[in-house]
Amino acid sequence: AKAGEHERAIGYLRDSVASDPLYSAAWKALGKALADAGRSDEALEAYRRGVEAAKRKGDKQAEKEMTVFARRLERQRGT
């Protein structure tokens, strides 16, 4: 995807989580879009917020997926 497409997607997804902070699927998509754009710090934060949202909603699957994605990103960064 082109950089402009990533930025557009990131903007839409940020709007989604701003209007519904417990929308764990949007947090997951935001984390992926940020990671794909090379913005790993922001991606990790999105995944962490998504894990919290998923926990509050009782969405075990989303919680597990985002935890795995965050760990993978941390390993890639060497943190």
Biopython code that builds the backbone (N, CA, C, O; Angstrom):
import numpy as np
from Bio.PDB.StructureBuilder import StructureBuilder

atoms = [
    (1, "ALA", "N", (0.843, -1.193, 0.000)),
    (1, "ALA", "CA", (0.000, 0.000, 0.000)),
    (1, "ALA", "C", (0.881, 1.247, 0.000)),
    (1, "ALA", "O", (1.998, 1.247, 0.518)),
    (2, "LYS", "N", (0.355, 2.278, -0.582)),
    (2, "LYS", "CA", (1.098, 3.541, -0.629)),
    (2, "LYS", "C", (0.995, 4.260, 0.714)),
    (2, "LYS", "O", (0.051, 4.051, 1.476)),
    (3, "ALA", "N", (1.976, 5.103, 0.985)),
    (3, "ALA", "CA", (2.019, 5.830, 2.261)),
    (3, "ALA", "C", (0.737, 6.622, 2.492)),
    (3, "ALA", "O", (0.218, 6.646, 3.608)),
    (4, "GLY", "N", (0.224, 7.265, 1.456)),
    (4, "GLY", "CA", (-1.007, 8.044, 1.592)),
    (4, "GLY", "C", (-2.196, 7.194, 1.999)),
    (4, "GLY", "O", (-3.054, 7.636, 2.762)),
    (5, "GLU", "N", (-2.243, 5.964, 1.483)),
    (5, "GLU", "CA", (-3.334, 5.056, 1.849)),
    (5, "GLU", "C", (-3.241, 4.676, 3.319)),
    (5, "GLU", "O", (-4.254, 4.617, 4.015)),
    (6, "HIS", "N", (-2.013, 4.417, 3.793)),
    (6, "HIS", "CA", (-1.831, 4.104, 5.217)),
    (6, "HIS", "C", (-2.318, 5.270, 6.069)),
    (6, "HIS", "O", (-3.045, 5.075, 7.043)),
    (7, "GLU", "N", (-1.917, 6.475, 5.699)),
    (7, "GLU", "CA", (-2.288, 7.649, 6.496)),
    (7, "GLU", "C", (-3.796, 7.849, 6.510)),
    (7, "GLU", "O", (-4.368, 8.197, 7.542)),
    (8, "ARG", "N", (-4.442, 7.629, 5.366)),
    (8, "ARG", "CA", (-5.895, 7.775, 5.288)),
    (8, "ARG", "C", (-6.571, 6.736, 6.191)),
    (8, "ARG", "O", (-7.485, 7.059, 6.950)),
    (9, "ALA", "N", (-6.106, 5.485, 6.097)),
    (9, "ALA", "CA", (-6.670, 4.413, 6.925)),
    (9, "ALA", "C", (-6.456, 4.718, 8.407)),
    (9, "ALA", "O", (-7.361, 4.540, 9.222)),
    (10, "ILE", "N", (-5.256, 5.176, 8.747)),
    (10, "ILE", "CA", (-4.947, 5.506, 10.142)),
    (10, "ILE", "C", (-5.897, 6.595, 10.644)),
    (10, "ILE", "O", (-6.391, 6.524, 11.769)),
    (11, "GLY", "N", (-6.144, 7.589, 9.815)),
    (11, "GLY", "CA", (-7.068, 8.667, 10.194)),
    (11, "GLY", "C", (-8.470, 8.155, 10.460)),
    (11, "GLY", "O", (-9.084, 8.518, 11.463)),
    (12, "TYR", "N", (-8.987, 7.309, 9.563)),
    (12, "TYR", "CA", (-10.329, 6.746, 9.751)),
    (12, "TYR", "C", (-10.395, 5.907, 11.024)),
    (12, "TYR", "O", (-11.354, 5.993, 11.791)),
    (13, "LEU", "N", (-9.360, 5.094, 11.235)),
    (13, "LEU", "CA", (-9.362, 4.208, 12.400)),
    (13, "LEU", "C", (-9.226, 4.989, 13.701)),
    (13, "LEU", "O", (-9.835, 4.629, 14.708)),
    (14, "ARG", "N", (-8.433, 6.056, 13.687)),
    (14, "ARG", "CA", (-8.334, 6.901, 14.888)),
    (14, "ARG", "C", (-9.701, 7.517, 15.201)),
    (14, "ARG", "O", (-10.089, 7.613, 16.365)),
    (15, "ASP", "N", (-10.429, 7.935, 14.159)),
    (15, "ASP", "CA", (-11.784, 8.468, 14.361)),
    (15, "ASP", "C", (-12.693, 7.405, 14.972)),
    (15, "ASP", "O", (-13.486, 7.699, 15.867)),
    (16, "SER", "N", (-12.575, 6.165, 14.483)),
    (16, "SER", "CA", (-13.414, 5.070, 14.989)),
    (16, "SER", "C", (-13.180, 4.819, 16.468)),
    (16, "SER", "O", (-14.132, 4.705, 17.240)),
    (17, "VAL", "N", (-11.908, 4.733, 16.869)),
    (17, "VAL", "CA", (-11.634, 4.449, 18.283)),
    (17, "VAL", "C", (-11.928, 5.663, 19.164)),
    (17, "VAL", "O", (-12.213, 5.513, 20.353)),
    (18, "ALA", "N", (-11.860, 6.858, 18.589)),
    (18, "ALA", "CA", (-12.216, 8.053, 19.360)),
    (18, "ALA", "C", (-13.714, 8.053, 19.662)),
    (18, "ALA", "O", (-14.123, 8.428, 20.761)),
    (19, "SER", "N", (-14.533, 7.634, 18.695)),
    (19, "SER", "CA", (-15.978, 7.631, 18.912)),
    (19, "SER", "C", (-16.433, 6.407, 19.701)),
    (19, "SER", "O", (-17.470, 6.452, 20.364)),
    (20, "ASP", "N", (-15.665, 5.307, 19.637)),
    (20, "ASP", "CA", (-16.003, 4.097, 20.399)),
    (20, "ASP", "C", (-14.720, 3.461, 20.923)),
    (20, "ASP", "O", (-14.162, 2.570, 20.283)),
    (21, "PRO", "N", (-14.248, 3.916, 22.087)),
    (21, "PRO", "CA", (-12.967, 3.426, 22.621)),
    (21, "PRO", "C", (-12.936, 1.927, 22.929)),
    (21, "PRO", "O", (-11.858, 1.364, 23.117)),
    (22, "LEU", "N", (-14.095, 1.274, 22.984)),
    (22, "LEU", "CA", (-14.124, -0.167, 23.254)),
    (22, "LEU", "C", (-14.231, -0.993, 21.975)),
    (22, "LEU", "O", (-14.459, -2.201, 22.038)),
    (23, "TYR", "N", (-14.070, -0.355, 20.815)),
    (23, "TYR", "CA", (-14.159, -1.045, 19.519)),
    (23, "TYR", "C", (-12.820, -1.740, 19.251)),
    (23, "TYR", "O", (-11.954, -1.205, 18.558)),
    (24, "SER", "N", (-12.669, -2.946, 19.818)),
    (24, "SER", "CA", (-11.373, -3.624, 19.777)),
    (24, "SER", "C", (-10.920, -3.958, 18.357)),
    (24, "SER", "O", (-9.720, -3.945, 18.080)),
    (25, "ALA", "N", (-11.848, -4.255, 17.458)),
    (25, "ALA", "CA", (-11.451, -4.561, 16.077)),
    (25, "ALA", "C", (-10.803, -3.348, 15.413)),
    (25, "ALA", "O", (-9.875, -3.496, 14.618)),
    (26, "ALA", "N", (-11.288, -2.157, 15.736)),
    (26, "ALA", "CA", (-10.688, -0.941, 15.173)),
    (26, "ALA", "C", (-9.300, -0.706, 15.761)),
    (26, "ALA", "O", (-8.394, -0.272, 15.050)),
    (27, "TRP", "N", (-9.125, -0.991, 17.056)),
    (27, "TRP", "CA", (-7.790, -0.870, 17.656)),
    (27, "TRP", "C", (-6.813, -1.822, 16.970)),
    (27, "TRP", "O", (-5.672, -1.466, 16.679)),
    (28, "LYS", "N", (-7.292, -3.048, 16.718)),
    (28, "LYS", "CA", (-6.429, -4.049, 16.069)),
    (28, "LYS", "C", (-6.035, -3.581, 14.667)),
    (28, "LYS", "O", (-4.868, -3.667, 14.285)),
    (29, "ALA", "N", (-7.013, -3.085, 13.905)),
    (29, "ALA", "CA", (-6.730, -2.598, 12.551)),
    (29, "ALA", "C", (-5.807, -1.379, 12.592)),
    (29, "ALA", "O", (-4.927, -1.234, 11.744)),
    (30, "LEU", "N", (-6.013, -0.505, 13.580)),
    (30, "LEU", "CA", (-5.155, 0.675, 13.726)),
    (30, "LEU", "C", (-3.718, 0.252, 14.027)),
    (30, "LEU", "O", (-2.773, 0.794, 13.452)),
    (31, "GLY", "N", (-3.557, -0.710, 14.922)),
    (31, "GLY", "CA", (-2.221, -1.209, 15.230)),
    (31, "GLY", "C", (-1.526, -1.748, 13.998)),
    (31, "GLY", "O", (-0.348, -1.478, 13.767)),
    (32, "LYS", "N", (-2.267, -2.516, 13.206)),
    (32, "LYS", "CA", (-1.678, -3.086, 11.991)),
    (32, "LYS", "C", (-1.315, -1.992, 10.993)),
    (32, "LYS", "O", (-0.230, -2.021, 10.413)),
    (33, "ALA", "N", (-2.208, -1.034, 10.789)),
    (33, "ALA", "CA", (-1.939, 0.055, 9.842)),
    (33, "ALA", "C", (-0.711, 0.855, 10.272)),
    (33, "ALA", "O", (0.119, 1.219, 9.439)),
    (34, "LEU", "N", (-0.597, 1.126, 11.564)),
    (34, "LEU", "CA", (0.565, 1.866, 12.066)),
    (34, "LEU", "C", (1.846, 1.053, 11.903)),
    (34, "LEU", "O", (2.883, 1.589, 11.513)),
    (35, "ALA", "N", (1.770, -0.242, 12.204)),
    (35, "ALA", "CA", (2.948, -1.107, 12.043)),
    (35, "ALA", "C", (3.367, -1.154, 10.579)),
    (35, "ALA", "O", (4.554, -1.071, 10.264)),
    (36, "ASP", "N", (2.385, -1.288, 9.681)),
    (36, "ASP", "CA", (2.680, -1.331, 8.244)),
    (36, "ASP", "C", (3.305, -0.029, 7.761)),
    (36, "ASP", "O", (4.082, -0.025, 6.806)),
    (37, "ALA", "N", (2.965, 1.080, 8.426)),
    (37, "ALA", "CA", (3.514, 2.389, 8.063)),
    (37, "ALA", "C", (4.866, 2.639, 8.736)),
    (37, "ALA", "O", (5.455, 3.708, 8.573)),
    (38, "GLY", "N", (5.360, 1.647, 9.497)),
    (38, "GLY", "CA", (6.653, 1.787, 10.154)),
    (38, "GLY", "C", (6.610, 2.589, 11.440)),
    (38, "GLY", "O", (7.645, 3.035, 11.933)),
    (39, "ARG", "N", (5.419, 2.772, 11.982)),
    (39, "ARG", "CA", (5.248, 3.575, 13.200)),
    (39, "ARG", "C", (5.026, 2.632, 14.385)),
    (39, "ARG", "O", (3.937, 2.573, 14.955)),
    (40, "SER", "N", (6.082, 1.897, 14.742)),
    (40, "SER", "CA", (5.936, 0.811, 15.713)),
    (40, "SER", "C", (5.577, 1.289, 17.119)),
    (40, "SER", "O", (4.834, 0.600, 17.819)),
    (41, "ASP", "N", (6.077, 2.437, 17.552)),
    (41, "ASP", "CA", (5.717, 2.932, 18.892)),
    (41, "ASP", "C", (4.213, 3.162, 18.984)),
    (41, "ASP", "O", (3.568, 2.754, 19.949)),
    (42, "GLU", "N", (3.668, 3.819, 17.968)),
    (42, "GLU", "CA", (2.231, 4.092, 17.946)),
    (42, "GLU", "C", (1.435, 2.797, 17.788)),
    (42, "GLU", "O", (0.362, 2.650, 18.373)),
    (43, "ALA", "N", (1.962, 1.861, 16.998)),
    (43, "ALA", "CA", (1.286, 0.577, 16.808)),
    (43, "ALA", "C", (1.192, -0.171, 18.132)),
    (43, "ALA", "O", (0.142, -0.720, 18.465)),
    (44, "LEU", "N", (2.288, -0.193, 18.887)),
    (44, "LEU", "CA", (2.278, -0.860, 20.192)),
    (44, "LEU", "C", (1.254, -0.227, 21.120)),
    (44, "LEU", "O", (0.531, -0.932, 21.824)),
    (45, "GLU", "N", (1.190, 1.076, 21.123)),
    (45, "GLU", "CA", (0.209, 1.769, 21.969)),
    (45, "GLU", "C", (-1.214, 1.406, 21.541)),
    (45, "GLU", "O", (-2.078, 1.186, 22.391)),
    (46, "ALA", "N", (-1.464, 1.342, 20.233)),
    (46, "ALA", "CA", (-2.798, 0.963, 19.749)),
    (46, "ALA", "C", (-3.139, -0.461, 20.180)),
    (46, "ALA", "O", (-4.255, -0.721, 20.629)),
    (47, "TYR", "N", (-2.188, -1.380, 20.049)),
    (47, "TYR", "CA", (-2.443, -2.754, 20.482)),
    (47, "TYR", "C", (-2.708, -2.811, 21.984)),
    (47, "TYR", "O", (-3.607, -3.527, 22.424)),
    (48, "ARG", "N", (-1.949, -2.076, 22.762)),
    (48, "ARG", "CA", (-2.153, -2.081, 24.225)),
    (48, "ARG", "C", (-3.535, -1.547, 24.586)),
    (48, "ARG", "O", (-4.226, -2.104, 25.438)),
    (49, "ARG", "N", (-3.926, -0.461, 23.927)),
    (49, "ARG", "CA", (-5.260, 0.100, 24.195)),
    (49, "ARG", "C", (-6.336, -0.866, 23.719)),
    (49, "ARG", "O", (-7.388, -0.992, 24.344)),
    (50, "GLY", "N", (-6.065, -1.552, 22.603)),
    (50, "GLY", "CA", (-7.007, -2.547, 22.095)),
    (50, "GLY", "C", (-7.165, -3.725, 23.029)),
    (50, "GLY", "O", (-8.272, -4.233, 23.211)),
    (51, "VAL", "N", (-6.064, -4.168, 23.626)),
    (51, "VAL", "CA", (-6.122, -5.266, 24.599)),
    (51, "VAL", "C", (-6.988, -4.846, 25.788)),
    (51, "VAL", "O", (-7.813, -5.625, 26.264)),
    (52, "GLU", "N", (-6.802, -3.620, 26.262)),
    (52, "GLU", "CA", (-7.627, -3.125, 27.375)),
    (52, "GLU", "C", (-9.099, -3.081, 26.984)),
    (52, "GLU", "O", (-9.963, -3.478, 27.765)),
    (53, "ALA", "N", (-9.388, -2.597, 25.772)),
    (53, "ALA", "CA", (-10.776, -2.540, 25.303)),
    (53, "ALA", "C", (-11.368, -3.942, 25.220)),
    (53, "ALA", "O", (-12.498, -4.173, 25.649)),
    (54, "ALA", "N", (-10.601, -4.869, 24.668)),
    (54, "ALA", "CA", (-11.082, -6.246, 24.525)),
    (54, "ALA", "C", (-11.336, -6.873, 25.896)),
    (54, "ALA", "O", (-12.324, -7.584, 26.079)),
    (55, "LYS", "N", (-10.449, -6.614, 26.856)),
    (55, "LYS", "CA", (-10.643, -7.138, 28.220)),
    (55, "LYS", "C", (-11.937, -6.607, 28.814)),
    (55, "LYS", "O", (-12.711, -7.356, 29.411)),
    (56, "ARG", "N", (-12.164, -5.318, 28.647)),
    (56, "ARG", "CA", (-13.364, -4.700, 29.227)),
    (56, "ARG", "C", (-14.634, -5.233, 28.588)),
    (56, "ARG", "O", (-15.681, -5.286, 29.233)),
    (57, "LYS", "N", (-14.549, -5.630, 27.319)),
    (57, "LYS", "CA", (-15.718, -6.180, 26.624)),
    (57, "LYS", "C", (-15.824, -7.694, 26.779)),
    (57, "LYS", "O", (-16.843, -8.283, 26.417)),
    (58, "GLY", "N", (-14.782, -8.327, 27.313)),
    (58, "GLY", "CA", (-14.789, -9.781, 27.422)),
    (58, "GLY", "C", (-14.516, -10.478, 26.100)),
    (58, "GLY", "O", (-14.903, -11.631, 25.910)),
    (59, "ASP", "N", (-13.848, -9.779, 25.180)),
    (59, "ASP", "CA", (-13.526, -10.333, 23.853)),
    (59, "ASP", "C", (-12.164, -11.018, 23.917)),
    (59, "ASP", "O", (-11.139, -10.424, 23.580)),
    (60, "LYS", "N", (-12.171, -12.282, 24.357)),
    (60, "LYS", "CA", (-10.920, -13.023, 24.576)),
    (60, "LYS", "C", (-10.109, -13.195, 23.296)),
    (60, "LYS", "O", (-8.882, -13.104, 23.323)),
    (61, "GLN", "N", (-10.785, -13.443, 22.175)),
    (61, "GLN", "CA", (-10.073, -13.671, 20.913)),
    (61, "GLN", "C", (-9.284, -12.423, 20.500)),
    (61, "GLN", "O", (-8.099, -12.512, 20.180)),
    (62, "ALA", "N", (-9.935, -11.278, 20.508)),
    (62, "ALA", "CA", (-9.253, -10.030, 20.127)),
    (62, "ALA", "C", (-8.122, -9.720, 21.102)),
    (62, "ALA", "O", (-7.050, -9.269, 20.698)),
    (63, "GLU", "N", (-8.368, -9.965, 22.385)),
    (63, "GLU", "CA", (-7.333, -9.729, 23.399)),
    (63, "GLU", "C", (-6.099, -10.582, 23.108)),
    (63, "GLU", "O", (-4.969, -10.096, 23.161)),
    (64, "LYS", "N", (-6.328, -11.850, 22.803)),
    (64, "LYS", "CA", (-5.225, -12.777, 22.530)),
    (64, "LYS", "C", (-4.469, -12.363, 21.261)),
    (64, "LYS", "O", (-3.238, -12.333, 21.249)),
    (65, "GLU", "N", (-5.214, -12.043, 20.194)),
    (65, "GLU", "CA", (-4.571, -11.662, 18.925)),
    (65, "GLU", "C", (-3.691, -10.429, 19.096)),
    (65, "GLU", "O", (-2.542, -10.416, 18.655)),
    (66, "MET", "N", (-4.226, -9.400, 19.732)),
    (66, "MET", "CA", (-3.455, -8.161, 19.864)),
    (66, "MET", "C", (-2.263, -8.329, 20.797)),
    (66, "MET", "O", (-1.234, -7.681, 20.609)),
    (67, "THR", "N", (-2.392, -9.188, 21.795)),
    (67, "THR", "CA", (-1.255, -9.481, 22.671)),
    (67, "THR", "C", (-0.134, -10.122, 21.862)),
    (67, "THR", "O", (1.036, -9.774, 22.027)),
    (68, "VAL", "N", (-0.493, -11.056, 20.991)),
    (68, "VAL", "CA", (0.497, -11.719, 20.127)),
    (68, "VAL", "C", (1.132, -10.708, 19.175)),
    (68, "VAL", "O", (2.352, -10.691, 19.014)),
    (69, "PHE", "N", (0.308, -9.859, 18.541)),
    (69, "PHE", "CA", (0.841, -8.862, 17.599)),
    (69, "PHE", "C", (1.794, -7.906, 18.311)),
    (69, "PHE", "O", (2.847, -7.565, 17.771)),
    (70, "ALA", "N", (1.433, -7.472, 19.521)),
    (70, "ALA", "CA", (2.285, -6.543, 20.272)),
    (70, "ALA", "C", (3.615, -7.200, 20.629)),
    (70, "ALA", "O", (4.670, -6.578, 20.509)),
    (71, "ARG", "N", (3.562, -8.454, 21.065)),
    (71, "ARG", "CA", (4.813, -9.161, 21.405)),
    (71, "ARG", "C", (5.709, -9.300, 20.183)),
    (71, "ARG", "O", (6.923, -9.108, 20.265)),
    (72, "ARG", "N", (5.103, -9.632, 19.056)),
    (72, "ARG", "CA", (5.867, -9.791, 17.817)),
    (72, "ARG", "C", (6.545, -8.468, 17.459)),
    (72, "ARG", "O", (7.719, -8.447, 17.089)),
    (73, "LEU", "N", (5.812, -7.381, 17.569)),
    (73, "LEU", "CA", (6.353, -6.055, 17.255)),
    (73, "LEU", "C", (7.486, -5.699, 18.220)),
    (73, "LEU", "O", (8.506, -5.149, 17.806)),
    (74, "GLU", "N", (7.306, -6.014, 19.500)),
    (74, "GLU", "CA", (8.367, -5.747, 20.475)),
    (74, "GLU", "C", (9.625, -6.541, 20.152)),
    (74, "GLU", "O", (10.736, -6.026, 20.276)),
    (75, "ARG", "N", (9.453, -7.790, 19.739)),
    (75, "ARG", "CA", (10.621, -8.611, 19.360)),
    (75, "ARG", "C", (11.332, -8.021, 18.152)),
    (75, "ARG", "O", (12.561, -7.969, 18.118)),
    (76, "GLN", "N", (10.567, -7.576, 17.161)),
    (76, "GLN", "CA", (11.168, -6.987, 15.955)),
    (76, "GLN", "C", (11.964, -5.737, 16.308)),
    (76, "GLN", "O", (12.994, -5.450, 15.698)),
    (77, "ARG", "N", (11.478, -5.001, 17.297)),
    (77, "ARG", "CA", (12.160, -3.769, 17.711)),
    (77, "ARG", "C", (13.297, -4.060, 18.666)),
    (77, "ARG", "O", (14.144, -3.198, 18.903)),
    (78, "GLY", "N", (13.328, -5.264, 19.218)),
    (78, "GLY", "CA", (14.369, -5.620, 20.167)),
    (78, "GLY", "C", (14.158, -5.027, 21.536)),
    (78, "GLY", "O", (15.116, -4.756, 22.259)),
    (79, "THR", "N", (12.879, -4.819, 21.903)),
    (79, "THR", "CA", (12.592, -4.263, 23.240)),
    (79, "THR", "C", (12.110, -5.348, 24.167)),
    (79, "THR", "O", (11.818, -5.080, 25.332)),
]
sb = StructureBuilder()
sb.init_structure("model")
sb.init_model(0)
sb.init_chain("A")
sb.init_seg("    ")
for serial, (resi, resn, name, xyz) in enumerate(atoms, 1):
    if name == "N":
        sb.init_residue(resn, " ", resi, " ")
    sb.init_atom(name, np.array(xyz, "f"), 0.0, 1.0, " ", f" {name:<3s}", serial, name[0])
structure = sb.get_structure()
